[in-house]
Amino acid sequence: MKTRIIAGLALVPLLLLVILGGIPLYIGEFVIVAIAINEFYKAFKEKEINPIFSLGYIFAFYLFIKNCFSLEMNYTYIVIFILFICSIIPMLQCKKNIMDIIVTFFGIFYVEILLDFIVLIINNFADGHKLVWLVFIIAFMTDTFAYFSGYLFGKHKLIPNVSPKKTIEGSIGGILGSTICCLIFGYIFNLNIVWMLVLGSIGSIIAQIGDLFASSIKRYVGIKDYGNLIPGHGGILDRFDSVILVTPFVYSAIILFIK
């Protein structure tokens, strides 16, 4: 319990970056994404898969440049194409194989592109600086309420082959907690209550899928945590596994229903 509280406090500086926005946020995103992609690639080395770390770092730096200068999406396509060509060369030289390339680019998509939606929410919508908090409310409240609900009432395993400690009761508690917190947020900021209900409930399911997906990767490669940066939570990916999927979900919901 104590380690979870310490880990929660450790995230306060990261949330302050969201409040500040602009260059501080872009720098913070670059650091977080660079650490996260390193954790992701290192995990697969346990399976003798060797992603191209440098390409992941280059794309993380590109995201920083993109956000600083508000570059159009076309530049992202061009950069990905160039990086793909760069990945083919060592493969043709028999220094890398197809699995190395697949994991390299899956990491760029899963870790870097999806996390960048936090910045996109803030920059692309008039109320983005406010709506972005839905990402953290859904992800963190789902995690918190699921933990306590599972601890107090958990009896039936959810998916034991993927995550032995997660329970159906904890999952339901996470959905209820996320939904209630989103409703409170919507009431305070005069947002549509029906959509807050939908975002809170479906978003919580997405958050739990993200958590389970990250757990399934760890189980596949045979590790307990992606890293040890945050006490009680492992690495950046261990703490942001649910955020990764919730972020594009909230972005899509804003476009479809709120904007």
TIVOVO-635394 format. One line per 2 residues: number of its first residue (from 1); for each residue x, y, z of N, C-alpha, C. Coordinates in Angstrom, 3 decimals, decimal comma. Atoms other than C-alpha are relative to their C-alpha. Last residue first. Example, Ala and Ser with C-alpha at 12.3 -4.5 7.8 and 13.67 -1.06 7.14 Angstrom:
residues 2
2) -0,820:-1,190:-0,060:13,670:-1,060:7,140:-0,770:1,090:0,730; 0,890:-1,190:0,000:12,300:-4,500:7,800:0,900:1,200:0,000
//
This chain:
residues 259
259) -0,502:-1,185:0,700:-16,200:18,602:-30,219:-1,137:0,854:-0,541; -0,106:-1,167:-0,864:-17,907:16,254:-27,758:0,332:1,263:-0,751
257) 1,150:-0,309:-0,843:-19,263:13,227:-29,608:0,053:1,320:0,761; 1,300:0,552:0,396:-17,144:12,017:-32,498:-1,175:0,591:0,776
255) 0,311:-0,295:1,409:-14,012:14,148:-32,209:-1,432:-0,400:-0,341; 0,150:-1,460:0,109:-13,960:14,091:-28,397:-0,391:0,375:-1,419
253) 1,298:-0,361:-0,571:-14,611:10,342:-28,384:-0,245:1,496:-0,101; 1,042:0,376:0,969:-11,679:9,749:-30,742:-1,379:0,407:0,491
251) -0,151:-0,885:1,183:-9,292:11,686:-28,492:-1,101:-0,286:-1,014; 0,559:-1,298:-0,381:-10,642:9,863:-25,424:0,086:0,972:-1,174
249) 1,444:0,172:-0,175:-9,994:6,488:-27,077:-0,661:1,336:0,334; 0,651:-0,108:1,318:-6,575:7,643:-28,333:-1,509:-0,207:0,081
247) -0,270:-1,294:0,639:-5,579:8,352:-24,697:-0,606:0,115:-1,395; 1,053:-0,952:-0,352:-7,269:5,333:-23,093:0,176:1,316:-0,747
245) 1,192:0,233:0,809:-5,044:2,882:-24,961:-1,111:0,999:0,290; -0,365:0,120:1,412:-1,677:4,149:-23,692:-1,230:-0,203:-0,887
243) 0,053:-1,329:0,624:-3,114:5,289:-20,361:0,215:-0,103:-1,502; 1,406:-0,290:0,291:-3,772:1,655:-19,377:-0,158:1,348:-0,691
241) 0,532:1,006:0,919:-0,108:0,663:-19,701:-1,465:0,250:-0,351; 0,771:-0,637:1,060:1,085:3,957:-18,205:-0,633:-1,007:-0,960
239) 0,929:-0,980:-0,547:2,294:2,706:-14,833:-0,907:0,577:-1,065; 0,839:0,658:-1,005:3,928:-0,522:-16,010:-1,038:0,969:0,564
237) 1,051:0,772:0,673:5,155:1,237:-19,151:-0,924:-0,702:0,989; 0,977:-0,920:0,591:7,037:3,827:-17,102:-1,151:-0,768:-0,630
235) -0,471:-1,051:0,893:8,757:1,134:-15,091:-1,106:0,909:-0,480; -0,879:0,396:1,082:7,942:-1,007:-12,063:0,472:1,190:-0,810
233) 0,707:0,062:1,278:4,875:-0,023:-10,057:0,882:-0,423:-1,156; 1,288:0,668:-0,111:5,847:-0,422:-6,404:-0,746:-0,165:-1,301
231) 0,142:0,977:-1,092:8,616:2,162:-6,604:-1,408:-0,596:0,056; 1,000:-0,486:-0,948:8,696:3,855:-10,052:-0,193:-1,046:1,091
229) -0,117:-1,439:-0,185:11,865:3,370:-12,144:-0,929:0,534:1,087; 0,087:-0,217:-1,447:12,066:-0,404:-11,755:0,095:1,479:0,353
227) -1,145:-0,702:-0,564:11,497:-1,578:-15,318:-0,172:0,144:1,499; -0,770:-0,561:1,102:9,135:-3,465:-17,631:1,253:0,715:0,496
225) 0,231:-1,424:0,243:7,962:-5,566:-14,722:0,844:0,446:-1,179; 1,015:-0,428:-0,962:7,596:-9,295:-14,037:-0,395:1,449:-0,234
223) -0,475:-0,966:-0,994:9,418:-10,605:-17,110:-1,150:0,384:0,926; -0,497:0,597:-1,235:8,967:-13,739:-19,244:0,592:0,968:1,004
221) -1,461:-0,135:-0,002:8,684:-12,368:-22,793:0,618:-0,507:1,296; -0,583:0,604:1,191:5,156:-13,700:-23,232:1,523:0,047:0,034
219) 0,049:1,445:-0,198:4,109:-12,907:-19,654:0,658:-0,714:-1,199; -0,973:0,356:-1,032:5,290:-9,346:-20,056:0,035:-1,505:0,229
217) -1,327:-0,157:0,599:3,385:-9,043:-23,345:1,065:-0,410:1,003; -0,193:1,149:0,888:0,251:-10,484:-21,713:1,356:0,079:-0,703
215) -0,330:1,171:-0,819:0,565:-7,985:-18,879:0,267:-1,218:-0,866; -1,375:-0,184:-0,464:0,700:-5,080:-21,342:0,454:-1,192:0,839
213) -0,858:0,163:1,182:-2,446:-6,422:-22,996:1,464:0,135:0,393; -0,127:1,434:0,269:-4,130:-6,854:-19,613:0,901:-0,272:-1,201
211) -0,755:0,597:-1,100:-3,475:-3,227:-18,675:0,257:-1,478:-0,261; -1,378:-0,456:0,135:-4,626:-1,961:-22,057:0,904:-0,601:1,053
209) -0,548:0,742:1,138:-7,770:-4,082:-21,838:1,464:0,373:-0,205; -0,298:1,339:-0,493:-8,349:-2,640:-18,382:0,530:-0,900:-1,105
207) -1,155:-0,080:-0,894:-8,066:0,906:-19,704:0,403:-1,389:0,485; -1,179:-0,183:0,848:-10,427:0,116:-22,600:1,269:0,017:0,853
205) -0,205:1,296:0,650:-12,983:-1,229:-20,103:1,240:0,051:-0,891; -0,554:0,893:-1,020:-12,548:1,924:-18,035:0,261:-1,388:-0,574
203) -1,412:-0,333:-0,169:-13,054:4,055:-21,139:0,681:-0,894:1,022; -0,713:0,646:1,107:-16,316:2,243:-21,830:1,503:0,265:0,107
201) 0,201:1,452:-0,019:-17,639:3,129:-18,373:0,787:-0,708:-1,105; -0,496:0,596:-1,229:-16,258:6,632:-17,860:-0,083:-1,508:-0,006
199) -1,463:-0,042:-0,025:-16,682:7,709:-21,467:0,553:-0,711:1,221; -0,512:0,895:1,048:-20,315:6,547:-21,617:1,532:-0,055:0,039
197) 0,364:1,359:-0,403:-21,273:8,156:-18,303:0,582:-1,017:-0,983; -0,929:0,325:-1,091:-19,400:11,326:-19,216:-0,256:-1,419:0,504
195) -1,280:0,358:0,607:-21,289:11,290:-22,499:1,062:-0,302:1,042; 0,164:1,283:0,690:-24,603:11,139:-20,661:1,330:-0,444:-0,600
193) -0,074:1,083:-0,981:-23,502:13,880:-18,270:-0,114:-1,374:-0,656; 1,169:0,864:0,165:-22,775:16,360:-21,053:0,128:-1,238:0,883
191) -0,062:0,844:1,192:-20,081:18,652:-19,658:-1,223:-0,908:-0,040; 1,207:-0,177:0,824:-20,669:21,472:-17,191:0,096:-0,732:-1,341
189) -0,350:-0,794:1,172:-17,113:21,525:-15,807:-1,147:0,113:-1,006; -0,786:-1,178:-0,381:-17,999:20,413:-12,268:0,237:0,912:-1,201
187) 0,876:-0,915:-0,750:-20,774:18,061:-13,406:0,738:1,295:0,332; 0,946:-0,605:0,927:-18,553:16,451:-16,040:-0,923:1,002:0,679
185) -0,759:-0,916:0,855:-15,766:15,861:-13,530:-0,931:0,734:-0,962; -0,333:-1,140:-0,861:-18,238:14,330:-11,077:0,749:1,066:-0,801
183) 1,253:-0,726:-0,212:-19,623:12,100:-13,830:0,240:1,238:0,870; 0,270:-0,742:1,233:-16,081:11,122:-14,828:-1,291:0,809:0,128
181) -0,938:-1,122:0,053:-15,307:10,196:-11,216:-0,197:0,838:-1,263; 0,391:-0,981:-1,017:-18,446:8,056:-10,960:0,900:1,234:-0,067
179) 1,243:-0,643:0,423:-17,681:6,283:-14,241:-0,427:1,088:0,979; -0,286:-0,873:1,132:-14,060:5,548:-13,346:-1,245:0,777:-0,410
177) -0,812:-1,113:-0,480:-15,033:4,164:-9,951:0,298:1,000:-1,093; 0,848:-0,880:-0,805:-17,850:2,038:-11,356:0,779:1,230:0,473
175) 0,965:-0,645:0,905:-15,641:0,582:-14,083:-0,868:0,990:0,770; -0,727:-0,964:0,817:-12,807:-0,116:-11,642:-0,918:0,759:-0,935
173) -0,303:-1,154:-0,839:-15,182:-1,757:-9,180:0,734:1,078:-0,757; 1,266:-0,734:-0,145:-16,468:-4,023:-11,940:0,213:1,256:0,849
171) 0,307:-0,605:1,290:-12,904:-5,051:-12,773:-1,267:0,843:0,066; -0,875:-1,148:0,156:-12,075:-5,644:-9,124:-0,275:0,740:-1,296
169) 0,483:-1,023:-0,930:-15,113:-7,878:-8,726:0,851:1,270:-0,102; 1,197:-0,583:0,615:-14,101:-9,803:-11,852:-0,539:1,114:0,876
167) 1,267:0,690:-0,214:-10,669:-10,362:-10,347:-1,142:0,705:-0,719; 1,175:-0,795:0,365:-7,078:-9,477:-11,210:-1,273:-0,828:0,120
165) 0,546:-0,731:-1,146:-4,346:-11,278:-9,264:-1,270:0,778:-0,320; 0,605:0,842:-1,040:-3,528:-13,996:-11,804:-0,694:0,763:1,129
163) -0,289:-0,753:-1,224:-2,940:-11,620:-14,750:-0,694:-0,696:1,166; -0,696:-1,231:0,362:-2,716:-13,316:-18,160:0,433:0,772:1,243
161) -1,143:0,361:0,837:-3,625:-16,937:-17,456:0,838:1,213:-0,386; -1,159:0,442:-0,793:-5,796:-15,801:-14,544:1,226:-0,352:-0,826
159) -0,718:0,767:1,019:-8,183:-13,796:-16,751:1,291:-0,491:0,652; 0,419:-0,582:1,272:-10,815:-12,359:-14,377:0,606:-0,780:-1,170
157) -1,089:-0,446:0,864:-10,475:-14,513:-11,268:-0,539:0,501:-1,338; 0,015:0,696:1,288:-13,516:-14,700:-8,998:1,066:0,588:-0,927
155) 0,087:1,449:-0,191:-13,170:-13,845:-5,316:0,143:-0,768:-1,313; -0,380:0,897:1,086:-12,289:-10,145:-5,111:-0,028:-1,475:0,356
153) 1,105:0,874:0,398:-14,286:-8,220:-2,516:0,387:-1,075:-1,009; 1,066:0,154:-0,997:-11,856:-6,148:-0,451:-1,017:-1,085:-0,365
151) -0,580:0,297:-1,309:-8,587:-6,411:-2,423:-1,093:-0,323:1,025; -0,537:1,358:0,040:-10,355:-6,619:-5,768:0,546:-0,430:1,344
149) 1,156:0,893:0,137:-12,422:-3,547:-4,982:0,448:-1,454:-0,015; 0,666:0,088:-1,299:-9,310:-1,746:-3,695:-1,219:-0,922:-0,043
147) -0,907:0,561:-1,012:-7,247:-2,507:-6,787:-0,731:-0,193:1,322; -0,121:1,435:0,263:-10,076:-1,978:-9,257:0,862:-0,667:1,058
145) 1,232:0,640:-0,473:-10,850:1,393:-7,650:0,032:-1,509:-0,245; 0,146:-0,148:-1,454:-7,261:2,561:-8,029:-1,216:-0,738:0,528
143) -1,040:0,760:-0,691:-6,618:1,204:-11,537:-0,205:0,024:1,513; 0,267:1,414:0,271:-9,911:2,476:-12,921:0,991:-0,866:0,768
141) 1,114:0,373:-0,880:-9,317:5,799:-11,184:-0,415:-1,451:-0,233; -0,474:0,133:-1,374:-5,875:6,038:-12,792:-1,111:-0,384:0,971
139) -1,067:0,993:-0,177:-6,943:5,312:-16,363:0,341:-0,210:1,466; 0,442:1,343:0,391:-10,314:7,092:-16,449:1,064:-1,046:0,336
137) 1,088:0,393:-0,892:-9,210:10,153:-14,488:-0,429:-1,433:-0,295; -0,602:0,415:-1,267:-5,910:10,309:-16,351:-1,054:-0,405:1,023
135) -0,912:1,130:0,219:-7,497:10,354:-19,796:0,506:-0,536:1,331; 0,826:1,207:0,063:-10,378:12,565:-18,654:0,863:-1,242:-0,197
133) 0,031:0,608:-1,332:-7,762:15,123:-17,661:-0,891:-1,226:0,052; -1,096:0,970:-0,115:-7,166:15,775:-21,365:-0,012:-0,687:1,361
131) 0,464:1,344:0,347:-10,614:17,397:-21,556:1,092:-1,055:0,157; 0,933:0,496:-1,015:-9,477:20,512:-19,703:-0,376:-1,459:-0,264
129) -0,709:-0,065:-1,277:-6,368:21,486:-21,665:-0,857:-0,509:1,148; -0,900:1,139:-0,167:-8,177:20,252:-24,766:0,730:-0,022:1,322
127) 0,014:0,333:-1,431:-11,027:22,730:-24,395:0,942:-1,159:0,317; 0,098:-1,257:-0,746:-10,394:24,368:-27,791:0,047:-0,238:1,508
125) 1,360:-0,347:-0,388:-9,240:21,070:-29,248:-0,006:1,249:0,872; 0,931:0,029:1,125:-6,149:20,147:-31,256:-1,425:0,398:0,343
123) -0,258:-0,980:1,061:-3,358:21,156:-28,879:-1,092:0,095:-1,055; -0,206:-1,357:-0,523:-4,364:19,488:-25,607:0,066:1,022:-1,127
121) 1,238:-0,427:-0,661:-5,812:16,361:-27,204:0,123:1,446:0,462; 0,983:-0,309:1,041:-2,842:16,078:-29,568:-1,321:0,467:0,604
119) -0,310:-1,320:0,541:-0,395:16,305:-26,661:-1,029:0,409:-1,043; 0,169:-0,927:-1,128:-2,037:13,360:-24,908:0,240:1,430:-0,476
117) 1,374:-0,508:0,032:-2,349:11,632:-28,291:-0,294:0,908:1,187; -0,015:-1,370:0,524:1,454:11,371:-28,246:-1,404:0,587:-0,098
115) -0,199:-0,938:-1,109:1,089:8,315:-26,004:-0,030:1,450:-0,475; 1,198:-0,025:-0,834:-0,433:6,387:-28,922:0,146:0,946:1,196
113) 1,102:-0,675:0,687:2,318:7,333:-31,355:-1,228:0,094:0,901; -0,272:-1,407:0,304:5,155:6,514:-28,972:-1,176:0,716:-0,648
111) -0,516:-0,839:-1,091:4,308:3,292:-27,159:-0,008:1,475:-0,373; 0,650:0,280:-1,285:2,091:1,215:-29,448:0,429:0,963:1,099
109) 1,443:-0,241:0,031:3,123:2,685:-32,793:-0,619:-0,087:1,391; 0,207:-1,395:0,405:6,863:3,037:-32,252:-1,493:0,322:-0,002
107) -0,319:-0,849:-1,144:6,904:-0,257:-30,344:-0,222:1,467:-0,307; 1,138:0,126:-0,900:5,111:-2,005:-33,211:0,224:0,854:1,246
105) 1,062:-0,902:0,439:7,752:-0,538:-35,465:-1,284:-0,166:0,808; -0,451:-1,391:0,053:10,715:-2,035:-33,644:-1,154:0,926:-0,328
103) 0,043:-0,517:-1,374:8,854:-5,243:-32,809:0,438:1,464:0,042; 1,405:-0,061:-0,436:8,186:-5,899:-36,494:-0,105:0,604:1,394
101) 0,626:-1,152:0,665:11,751:-5,025:-37,525:-1,437:0,171:0,482; -0,638:-1,211:-0,513:13,360:-7,378:-35,008:-0,693:1,250:-0,555
99) 0,579:-0,226:-1,321:10,832:-10,069:-35,945:0,608:1,240:0,653; 1,316:-0,623:0,137:11,815:-9,723:-39,623:-0,642:0,284:1,354
97) 0,990:0,843:0,675:15,485:-10,343:-38,975:-1,369:0,660:0,057; 1,293:0,004:-0,673:18,463:-8,078:-38,263:-0,933:-0,944:-0,751
95) -0,300:-0,403:-1,370:22,173:-8,213:-39,135:-1,267:0,035:0,858; 0,155:1,147:-0,905:21,496:-10,217:-42,306:0,423:0,323:1,444
93) -1,373:0,373:-0,352:22,798:-7,335:-44,468:0,037:-1,179:0,972; -0,605:0,492:1,228:19,350:-7,109:-46,061:1,444:-0,438:0,233
91) 0,641:1,291:0,258:17,914:-6,815:-42,537:0,589:-0,627:-1,263; -0,665:1,043:-0,805:20,448:-4,105:-41,690:-0,624:-1,378:-0,186
89) -1,425:0,146:0,348:19,157:-2,103:-44,718:0,704:-1,034:0,865; -0,154:1,055:0,999:15,439:-2,732:-44,128:1,483:-0,276:-0,281
87) 0,059:1,301:-0,670:15,374:-0,748:-40,878:0,235:-1,151:-0,975; -1,220:0,183:-0,799:16,599:2,439:-42,586:0,015:-1,364:0,691
85) -1,075:0,264:0,953:13,826:2,102:-45,176:1,304:-0,268:0,751; 0,237:1,360:0,504:11,324:1,839:-42,334:1,080:-0,401:-1,002
83) -0,465:0,933:-1,022:12,815:4,898:-40,655:-0,182:-1,450:-0,452; -1,467:-0,057:-0,015:12,393:6,875:-43,873:0,563:-0,989:1,014
81) -0,486:0,654:1,219:8,764:5,733:-44,210:1,527:-0,035:-0,028; 0,172:1,444:-0,173:8,043:6,619:-40,582:0,510:-0,758:-1,209
79) -1,011:0,463:-0,952:9,544:10,078:-41,111:-0,095:-1,506:0,207; -1,299:-0,028:0,670:7,457:10,678:-44,236:1,088:-0,554:0,914
77) -0,031:1,089:0,981:4,235:9,582:-42,546:1,370:-0,087:-0,672; -0,097:1,241:-0,773:4,979:11,865:-39,597:0,064:-1,197:-0,931
75) -1,399:0,152:-0,365:5,648:14,773:-41,962:0,225:-1,290:0,791; -0,751:0,492:1,168:2,209:14,310:-43,510:1,468:-0,230:0,322
73) -0,100:1,456:-0,057:0,667:14,681:-40,045:0,795:-0,570:-1,163; 1,161:0,746:0,469:1,380:18,416:-40,103:0,275:-1,504:0,034
71) -0,099:0,575:1,332:4,127:19,984:-38,010:-1,253:-0,790:-0,347; 1,372:0,287:0,479:3,173:22,083:-34,990:0,010:-0,534:-1,432
69) 0,237:-0,795:1,205:6,751:23,404:-34,574:-1,365:-0,268:-0,636; -0,551:-1,359:-0,148:7,352:22,284:-30,992:-0,379:0,895:-1,178
67) 0,846:-0,756:-0,920:5,004:19,299:-31,331:0,479:1,437:0,174; 1,343:-0,160:0,570:6,677:17,928:-34,424:-0,877:0,880:0,880
65) -0,091:-1,031:1,045:10,164:18,533:-33,003:-1,383:0,293:-0,591; -0,325:-1,252:-0,682:9,338:16,568:-29,831:0,043:1,147:-1,007
63) 1,238:-0,455:-0,627:7,660:13,850:-31,888:0,206:1,319:0,736; 0,847:-0,601:1,041:10,820:13,653:-34,013:-1,311:0,515:0,597
61) -0,492:-1,364:0,211:12,885:13,102:-30,873:-0,814:0,705:-1,079; 0,357:-0,751:-1,214:10,739:10,072:-29,986:0,443:1,458:-0,140
59) 1,399:-0,369:0,140:11,075:8,885:-33,595:-0,485:0,779:1,221; 0,121:-1,021:1,046:14,857:9,029:-33,353:-1,449:0,449:-0,130
57) -0,444:-1,274:-0,571:14,822:7,157:-30,055:-0,157:1,136:-1,005; 0,986:-0,414:-0,994:12,736:4,329:-31,529:0,355:1,341:0,617
55) 1,158:-0,489:0,753:14,990:4,174:-34,580:-1,105:0,458:0,946; -0,264:-1,347:0,514:18,066:3,971:-32,331:-1,196:0,569:-0,757
53) 0,249:-1,025:-1,009:16,689:1,010:-30,392:0,118:1,410:-0,584; -0,986:-1,042:0,296:16,525:-1,263:-33,433:-0,287:1,194:0,912
51) 0,509:-1,186:0,711:14,680:-4,256:-32,000:1,116:1,012:-0,237; -0,851:-1,180:-0,153:16,640:-7,381:-31,033:-0,522:1,175:-0,825
49) 0,436:-0,911:1,056:14,464:-10,427:-30,382:0,727:1,316:0,239; -1,029:-0,053:1,045:16,267:-13,042:-28,316:-0,497:0,729:-1,242
47) 0,405:1,025:0,971:13,099:-13,643:-26,260:0,965:-0,044:-1,189; 0,120:1,245:-0,752:14,508:-11,759:-23,249:-0,385:-1,169:-0,911
45) -1,323:0,626:0,072:15,564:-9,089:-25,757:0,022:-1,293:0,802; -0,014:1,014:1,051:11,847:-8,434:-26,059:1,370:-0,642:-0,182
43) 0,818:1,144:-0,383:11,699:-6,651:-22,701:0,101:-1,116:-1,029; -0,801:0,850:-0,878:14,601:-4,376:-23,663:-0,775:-1,256:0,405
41) -0,972:0,733:0,808:12,569:-3,005:-26,569:0,823:-0,964:0,852; 0,714:0,920:0,890:9,625:-2,052:-24,377:0,970:-0,846:-0,796
39) 0,535:1,102:-0,806:11,741:-0,540:-21,613:-0,649:-1,055:-0,891; -1,161:0,771:-0,440:13,691:1,559:-24,153:-0,451:-1,209:0,825
37) -0,368:0,824:1,159:10,415:2,653:-25,747:1,219:-0,847:0,325; 0,992:1,052:0,225:9,173:3,778:-22,324:0,385:-0,899:-1,172
35) -0,170:1,028:-1,036:12,329:5,709:-21,449:-0,921:-1,187:-0,275; -1,315:0,616:0,219:12,259:7,586:-24,764:0,261:-1,108:1,015
33) 0,095:0,893:1,158:8,515:8,192:-24,440:1,326:-0,706:-0,254; 0,832:1,144:-0,362:8,861:9,627:-20,930:-0,047:-1,022:-1,136
31) -0,704:0,794:-1,008:11,793:11,884:-21,857:-0,780:-1,267:0,325; -1,176:0,603:0,632:10,164:13,130:-25,067:0,733:-0,918:0,975
29) 0,456:1,111:0,835:6,829:13,667:-23,315:1,189:-0,707:-0,641; 0,408:1,102:-0,867:8,500:15,742:-20,617:-0,456:-1,207:-0,790
27) -1,233:0,578:-0,531:10,242:17,886:-23,224:-0,318:-1,202:0,876; -0,648:0,691:1,108:6,964:18,410:-25,052:1,308:-0,650:0,444
25) 0,723:1,244:0,281:5,157:19,227:-21,803:0,693:-0,793:-1,087; -0,225:0,936:-1,113:7,799:21,772:-20,780:-0,691:-1,344:-0,214
23) -1,334:0,603:0,035:7,675:23,257:-24,313:0,260:-0,936:1,173; -1,082:-0,603:0,766:3,925:23,906:-24,311:1,299:-0,776:0,064
21) 0,121:0,073:1,446:1,713:22,562:-21,528:1,226:0,549:-0,706; -0,849:-1,022:0,612:2,062:23,774:-17,941:-0,168:0,038:-1,516
19) 0,541:-1,312:-0,350:-0,890:21,766:-16,640:0,788:1,111:-0,697; 1,247:-0,126:0,758:0,210:18,629:-18,494:-0,631:1,367:0,269
17) -0,386:-0,304:1,375:3,732:19,109:-17,121:-1,236:0,178:-0,883; -0,261:-1,438:0,053:2,252:19,269:-13,622:0,405:0,428:-1,406
15) 1,296:-0,638:0,188:0,854:15,775:-14,220:0,143:1,520:-0,046; 0,426:0,279:1,372:4,385:14,452:-14,705:-1,333:0,685:-0,303
13) -0,730:-0,858:0,949:5,581:16,200:-11,544:-0,427:-0,221:-1,450; 0,445:-1,395:-0,090:2,716:14,518:-9,592:0,781:0,911:-0,946
11) 0,593:-0,411:1,264:3,588:11,013:-10,844:-0,436:1,459:-0,006; -1,073:-0,145:0,990:6,022:10,326:-7,992:-0,538:0,484:-1,339
9) -0,623:-1,303:-0,211:3,190:10,991:-5,552:1,097:0,257:-1,023; 0,964:-1,018:0,404:1,274:8,038:-6,999:0,573:1,401:0,136
7) 0,007:-0,014:1,465:4,347:5,830:-6,735:-0,959:1,058:-0,526; -1,240:-0,645:0,423:4,742:6,759:-3,079:0,045:0,119:-1,522
5) 0,165:-1,417:-0,312:1,088:5,897:-2,477:1,229:0,787:-0,453; 0,942:-0,537:0,980:1,515:2,560:-4,288:-0,209:1,495:0,223
3) -0,718:-0,182:1,262:4,650:1,802:-2,250:-0,914:0,579:-1,076; -0,884:-1,152:-0,101:2,776:2,404:0,987:0,714:0,278:-1,307
1) 0,826:-1,203:0,000:0,000:0,000:0,000:0,867:1,261:0,000
//
